[in-house]
Amino acid sequence: MREVTSIEPTERGSITSFEDARRWISERGIEEIECIVPDLAGVARGKIVPAAKFFEGRVMNLPQSIFLQTISGDYPETDDLSFYDEADSDYNFVPDFATLSLVPWENEPTAQIIHDAFHRDGRAVDVAPRNVLRRVIKLFENRGWAPIVAPEIEFYLVKPNTDPDYPLEPPVGRSGRPEAGRNSFSISAVNEFDPLVDLIYDYSEAQGLEIDTLIHEEGAAQLEINLRHGAPLELADQVFLFKRTIREAALAQNVYATFMAKPIAREPGSAMHIHQSIQDIETGKNIFSNSDGDPTSEFHSFIAGMQAYLPAVMAMMAPYVNSYRRVVRGTAAPINIQWGHDNRTVGIRIPYSKPDSRRVENRVPSSDANPYLAIAGSLAAGWLGIEEGLTPTTPVTGSAHGFDYDLPRGLLEAVALLKETERLRDTLGANFVDLYAAVKTAEFETFMQVISPWEREYLLLNV
């Protein structure tokens, strides 16, 4: 494996122009460039081109169907998608130079750059995940505000498994034994995978990605990475790249890393908690706190918006059938839209903080979510609360585990809620909502074609 520090990284966002990129590529002897497009699932699509061809100035073209593909590689019916060109003509993809970085796991000097989707007439493609998030961010900017987010991503390390009929198992660590039992926050449990953790840090540093903390979570070989707070699009890019980075580092150590919401039965699910606040662009102040340190009406309305709209954006935060296996009573995953101060039994937690750091933690999203869409949906819910001047319920002071379900129990229910909520159609874009609903419905139909072991176990000879 090539030494990941042999090519000097650069600070993310420091490259802003075509000429900056050309110089950066030349200085590092980059031979190939991965031109990446995050699709609806958060999968990296695109093309790999020689560095010389990238700078010929040609626009990258890909078919419109790049955003219609399901996680299984199928496509939904398009009869009700009025925006879709049945000829499946091309979109233009333009590089965002601020995302240029190394690909440290490749054998030859390679760079990657995220691209944005445009129509031929220059209009942004409104169903592209990055553009959906930009649309929501713009709502805040129109008020002179800048949303700030900090994601936390949980994932499992598992033994290589090439047969999907067999359950996943924890990998063997340096002790020669797989984990058993619960090891929340255990340093020695993380040390079991020190070579892998070191490689994750090396790969991240080479790409200019900043890890705030890494901890062991509750599940066997379940880890969590926390990212530093920042602008939503930049942090969504980082989560997108982190997922790929962690999977590649794990493969280099003959281990799988999975961001499935519920990969192992009887083990905790994996979440992607999102911390959110809003900054006044002119003053730099957190609008969730008054000058005397008390919470503002915007703070309470943001919470109320999440209470009102989280069920309707659940499909963007729990995007697969497997996601709803995580959202069950008696686990750390929330089943409600209650809120409370430093309360981990509710869906909306207010962490203890100083007034200038007051924020709202959304504990609903699972780690399988597309980060662009999960952040967009979460911010959209809070935004609508402020726009509508909503008032939250009374905060929960004890355990909320006994409360009723407020969130959808399954994917189709969640998709229906999203599609029928007019305020979200206006906020996120009707074309996006219709496309997302079509793709998720198609994925559910594919899932229904598979007969599970449970059905063979309990129905085969009993019904």
C-alpha positions in Angstrom: 0.0 0.0 0.0 1.3 3.5 -0.9 2.3 5.6 2.1 -0.6 8.0 2.6 1.5 10.9 3.7 3.8 10.8 0.7 1.7 13.5 -1.0 1.2 16.7 1.0 -2.5 17.4 1.6 -4.1 20.8 1.4 -6.6 22.7 3.5 -10.1 22.0 2.4 -11.8 24.8 0.6 -8.5 26.6 -0.2 -8.8 25.9 -3.9 -11.3 28.2 -5.6 -10.5 28.3 -9.3 -9.5 26.3 -12.4 -6.0 27.6 -12.2 -5.6 26.8 -8.5 -6.7 23.3 -9.2 -4.3 22.9 -12.2 -1.4 24.1 -10.0 -2.4 21.9 -7.1 -2.6 18.8 -9.4 0.7 19.6 -11.1 2.6 20.1 -7.8 1.5 16.7 -6.5 2.0 14.8 -9.7 -1.6 13.7 -9.8 -2.2 11.2 -12.7 -6.0 10.6 -12.4 -9.0 12.5 -11.1 -12.2 10.9 -9.8 -15.0 13.2 -10.8 -17.7 12.3 -8.2 -21.4 12.9 -8.0 -23.3 12.0 -4.8 -26.5 10.3 -6.0 -29.9 10.0 -4.1 -28.5 7.2 -1.9 -25.2 9.1 -1.2 -23.3 6.7 -3.4 -20.4 8.1 -5.3 -21.1 8.0 -9.1 -19.1 9.6 -11.8 -16.1 9.1 -14.0 -12.3 8.7 -13.6 -10.3 10.7 -16.1 -6.6 11.3 -16.7 -5.5 14.6 -15.1 -4.5 16.1 -18.5 -8.0 15.5 -20.0 -9.7 17.0 -16.9 -8.0 20.4 -17.7 -9.0 20.3 -21.4 -12.1 22.2 -20.2 -14.7 19.7 -21.3 -17.9 19.5 -19.3 -18.6 16.1 -17.8 -21.9 14.7 -19.0 -23.9 11.9 -17.3 -27.5 10.8 -18.0 -30.4 12.2 -16.0 -31.1 8.7 -14.7 -28.1 9.0 -12.4 -30.5 10.4 -9.8 -33.2 7.8 -10.5 -31.2 4.7 -9.7 -32.3 2.7 -6.6 -29.8 1.2 -4.2 -30.2 -2.1 -6.0 -29.4 -0.6 -9.4 -33.0 -0.6 -10.6 -35.2 2.3 -11.7 -38.7 3.5 -10.7 -41.6 4.1 -13.0 -41.3 7.7 -14.4 -44.8 8.3 -15.6 -45.6 10.7 -12.8 -42.2 12.5 -12.9 -43.1 15.4 -15.1 -39.6 16.9 -15.0 -37.9 13.7 -16.3 -36.9 13.5 -20.0 -37.9 10.1 -21.2 -35.0 10.2 -23.7 -32.7 10.2 -20.6 -30.6 13.0 -22.0 -27.5 14.3 -20.2 -27.0 16.7 -17.4 -23.9 18.8 -17.2 -21.6 18.3 -14.2 -19.4 21.1 -13.0 -16.6 20.6 -10.5 -16.7 22.3 -7.1 -13.0 23.2 -6.7 -13.4 23.6 -3.0 -13.9 19.8 -2.7 -10.6 18.9 -4.5 -8.6 16.5 -2.4 -6.4 13.4 -2.5 -7.6 9.8 -2.8 -5.0 8.3 -0.3 -5.9 4.7 -0.8 -5.1 4.5 -4.5 -1.8 3.1 -5.6 -1.1 5.9 -8.1 -1.3 9.7 -7.2 -5.1 10.3 -7.5 -7.4 13.2 -6.7 -11.1 13.5 -6.3 -13.5 16.3 -6.8 -17.3 16.6 -6.2 -19.4 17.8 -9.1 -22.7 19.7 -9.2 -25.5 19.0 -11.7 -26.9 21.5 -14.1 -29.3 21.6 -17.0 -27.8 22.6 -20.4 -29.3 26.1 -20.0 -27.4 26.6 -16.8 -30.2 25.9 -14.3 -29.2 23.9 -11.2 -30.8 20.4 -11.2 -33.3 20.6 -8.4 -33.3 16.8 -7.6 -29.6 16.6 -7.0 -28.9 16.1 -3.3 -26.3 18.9 -3.0 -28.8 21.3 -4.6 -31.6 20.2 -2.4 -29.5 21.1 0.6 -28.4 24.4 -1.0 -32.1 25.3 -1.5 -32.7 24.9 2.2 -29.6 26.8 3.2 -30.7 29.7 0.9 -33.9 30.1 3.0 -31.8 30.9 6.0 -29.4 33.2 4.0 -32.4 35.2 2.8 -33.0 36.1 6.4 -29.4 37.0 7.0 -28.7 33.7 8.8 -26.2 30.8 8.4 -27.1 27.4 9.7 -24.4 25.5 11.5 -24.3 21.7 11.9 -22.1 19.0 13.5 -22.9 15.4 12.5 -22.0 12.3 14.6 -21.8 9.1 12.6 -22.0 5.6 14.0 -20.9 2.5 12.2 -20.0 -1.2 12.7 -16.9 -3.2 11.9 -17.8 -6.7 10.8 -16.1 -9.8 9.5 -15.9 -10.1 5.7 -19.2 -11.6 4.6 -19.7 -12.6 1.0 -23.0 -14.5 1.5 -25.9 -12.3 2.3 -27.9 -15.3 3.7 -25.5 -15.4 6.7 -25.7 -13.0 9.6 -23.0 -10.4 10.1 -20.5 -11.0 13.0 -18.0 -8.8 14.8 -14.4 -9.0 13.5 -11.5 -10.5 15.4 -9.3 -7.7 17.0 -5.6 -7.8 17.9 -6.4 -10.0 20.9 -7.5 -12.8 18.5 -11.1 -12.7 19.8 -14.2 -11.0 18.6 -16.0 -8.6 20.9 -18.8 -9.9 23.1 -21.1 -7.9 25.4 -21.3 -4.1 25.7 -18.2 -1.9 25.6 -19.5 1.6 25.5 -16.7 4.2 25.6 -14.1 1.5 26.1 -10.6 2.6 25.2 -9.3 -1.0 25.1 -12.1 -2.0 22.8 -11.0 0.8 20.4 -7.4 -0.4 20.8 -8.4 -3.8 19.4 -8.5 -2.1 16.0 -5.6 0.3 16.4 -4.1 -0.3 12.9 -7.5 0.4 11.3 -8.2 3.5 13.4 -4.7 4.8 12.6 -5.4 4.3 8.9 -8.7 6.1 9.2 -6.8 9.1 10.7 -4.1 8.9 8.1 -6.6 8.8 5.2 -8.6 11.6 6.8 -5.6 13.9 7.3 -4.5 13.3 3.7 -7.9 14.5 2.5 -8.1 17.5 4.9 -11.0 15.9 6.8 -11.2 16.8 10.5 -12.2 14.3 13.1 -13.2 15.8 16.4 -13.5 12.6 18.4 -13.7 8.8 17.9 -15.3 6.6 20.5 -16.5 3.1 20.9 -20.3 2.9 21.0 -22.6 0.4 22.7 -22.6 -2.4 20.1 -20.0 -5.0 19.5 -17.3 -3.3 17.3 -19.5 -0.3 16.9 -17.6 3.0 16.6 -18.7 6.7 16.3 -16.9 9.6 14.7 -17.8 13.1 15.6 -17.1 16.0 13.2 -16.4 19.6 14.0 -19.2 22.0 13.5 -19.4 24.1 10.3 -21.4 25.0 7.3 -24.0 22.4 6.3 -22.8 21.7 2.7 -19.2 21.4 3.8 -20.2 19.0 6.6 -22.4 17.0 4.3 -19.4 16.7 1.9 -17.3 15.5 4.8 -19.8 12.8 5.9 -20.1 11.7 2.3 -16.3 11.4 2.0 -15.8 9.9 5.5 -18.1 7.0 4.8 -16.1 6.1 1.7 -12.8 6.7 3.6 -13.8 4.4 6.5 -15.0 1.6 4.2 -11.7 1.8 2.3 -9.6 1.8 5.4 -11.5 -1.2 6.7 -11.0 -3.1 3.5 -7.3 -2.5 3.7 -7.4 -4.3 7.0 -9.6 -7.1 5.7 -12.6 -5.9 7.6 -15.9 -4.5 6.5 -17.3 -1.2 7.8 -21.0 -0.8 7.4 -23.3 2.1 7.9 -26.5 0.0 7.8 -28.9 1.3 10.4 -29.4 -2.2 11.9 -26.7 -4.6 10.6 -26.8 -7.1 13.5 -29.8 -8.5 15.3 -30.0 -7.8 19.0 -27.3 -5.2 18.7 -28.0 -1.4 18.9 -28.6 0.4 15.6 -26.4 3.1 14.1 -27.4 6.7 14.1 -26.3 9.9 12.5 -27.1 12.6 15.1 -27.1 16.1 13.8 -26.4 19.1 16.0 -27.9 22.4 14.7 -27.7 26.1 15.5 -28.2 29.3 13.5 -25.7 32.2 13.3 -26.5 35.7 12.4 -24.3 36.4 9.3 -23.6 40.1 10.2 -22.9 39.7 13.9 -21.7 36.1 14.1 -24.0 35.6 17.1 -26.0 32.5 17.8 -29.7 33.5 17.3 -30.8 30.7 19.6 -29.6 32.9 22.6 -30.5 36.4 23.7 -27.9 38.9 24.9 -28.7 37.9 28.5 -28.1 34.2 27.6 -31.8 33.1 27.7 -33.2 31.1 24.8 -34.9 33.0 22.0 -38.3 32.5 20.4 -36.5 31.3 17.3 -34.9 28.6 19.4 -38.2 27.3 20.6 -39.9 27.6 17.2 -37.0 25.6 15.6 -37.7 22.8 18.1 -41.5 23.1 17.4 -40.8 22.8 13.7 -38.9 19.6 14.2 -41.7 18.3 16.3 -44.2 19.1 13.6 -42.2 18.0 10.5 -39.8 15.3 11.6 -42.3 12.5 10.9 -42.8 13.9 7.4 -39.1 14.0 6.6 -38.4 10.6 8.3 -38.0 9.0 4.9 -35.0 11.2 4.2 -33.5 10.3 7.6 -34.4 6.6 7.6 -34.3 5.8 3.9 -34.5 2.0 3.8 -36.6 -0.9 5.1 -33.7 -1.8 7.4 -33.7 1.7 8.9 -36.9 1.0 10.7 -35.5 -2.0 12.5 -33.5 0.6 14.5 -36.5 2.6 15.6 -38.0 0.3 18.2 -39.1 0.7 21.8 -36.6 0.0 24.5 -33.5 1.0 22.6 -31.3 4.1 22.4 -33.0 5.1 19.2 -35.8 7.6 19.6 -39.4 6.6 18.7 -40.9 10.0 19.5 -40.6 13.7 18.7 -40.5 14.9 22.3 -37.7 17.2 23.4 -35.7 17.7 26.6 -32.6 19.2 28.1 -29.6 16.8 28.1 -32.1 13.9 27.6 -31.1 11.0 25.4 -34.5 9.3 25.6 -36.2 11.9 23.3 -35.9 12.5 19.6 -34.8 16.1 20.1 -32.1 16.7 22.7 -30.8 20.0 23.9 -27.2 19.4 25.0 -25.8 21.3 27.9 -23.9 24.3 26.6 -23.0 27.9 27.1 -25.5 30.4 25.6 -23.3 31.1 22.5 -23.2 27.3 21.8 -26.9 26.6 22.3 -28.0 24.0 19.8 -30.6 21.4 18.9 -29.6 17.8 18.5 -31.7 15.7 16.1 -31.3 12.1 17.2 -33.7 10.6 14.6 -31.5 10.1 11.5 -29.8 6.7 11.0 -26.3 6.4 9.6 -27.5 4.9 6.3 -29.0 8.3 5.4 -27.7 10.4 2.6 -26.0 13.2 4.6 -27.1 16.0 2.2 -30.7 14.9 2.4 -30.8 14.2 6.2 -29.3 17.6 6.9 -31.6 19.3 4.4 -34.7 17.6 5.9 -33.7 18.4 9.5 -33.0 22.1 8.8 -36.1 22.4 6.7 -38.2 21.2 9.6 -36.7 23.7 12.0 -37.0 26.5 9.4 -40.7 25.9 9.0 -41.1 26.1 12.7 -39.6 29.5 12.7 -41.5 30.6 9.6 -44.8 29.5 11.2 -44.0 30.8 14.7 -44.7 27.4 16.2 -44.6 26.6 19.9 -43.0 23.4 21.3 -44.5 21.1 23.8 -43.3 21.0 27.4 -39.8 19.5 27.6 -39.6 16.0 29.0 -37.6 15.8 32.3 -37.5 12.0 32.8 -37.5 9.0 30.5 -39.6 9.2 27.4 -39.1 5.5 26.6 -42.8 4.8 27.6 -44.2 7.4 25.3 -46.2 6.4 22.2 -44.6 6.2 18.8 -44.6 9.6 17.0 -42.5 8.5 14.1 -43.5 6.3 11.1 -43.0 2.6 11.7 -42.1 1.7 8.1 -40.7 3.1 4.9 -44.0 3.3 2.9 -45.7 5.2 5.7 -42.8 7.7 5.9 -42.8 8.2 2.1 -46.5 8.9 2.1 -46.2 11.5 4.8 -43.4 13.2 2.9 -45.3 13.3 -0.4 -48.5 14.6 1.1 -47.0 17.4 3.2 -47.3 20.5 1.0 -45.1 22.8 3.1 -42.2 20.3 2.6 -42.9 20.0 -1.1 -42.6 23.8 -1.3 -39.5 23.9 0.9 -37.5 20.9 -0.6 -38.9 21.1 -4.1 -41.9 19.2 -5.6 -39.7 17.5 -8.2 -37.3 16.2 -5.6 -40.1 14.9 -3.3 -41.8 13.1 -6.2 -38.6 11.6 -7.4 -37.5 10.5 -3.9 -40.9 8.9 -3.3 -40.7 7.0 -6.6 -37.3 5.7 -5.8 -38.1 4.6 -2.3 -41.3 2.9 -3.4 -39.3 1.0 -6.1 -36.8 -0.1 -3.4 -39.6 -1.3 -1.2 -41.0 -3.4 -4.1 -37.6 -4.9 -4.6 -37.4 -5.8 -0.9 -40.8 -7.5 -1.1 -39.4 -9.9 -3.7 -37.1 -11.4 -1.1 -38.3 -14.1 1.3 -36.8 -13.7 4.8 -35.5 -16.5 7.1 -38.3 -15.5 9.6 -40.9 -16.4 7.0 -39.3 -19.7 6.3 -38.8 -20.4 10.1 -42.3 -19.6 11.3 -44.6 -20.0 8.3 -43.2 -22.9 6.3 -44.8 -25.7 8.2 -47.2 -23.8 10.5 -49.7 -22.1 8.2 
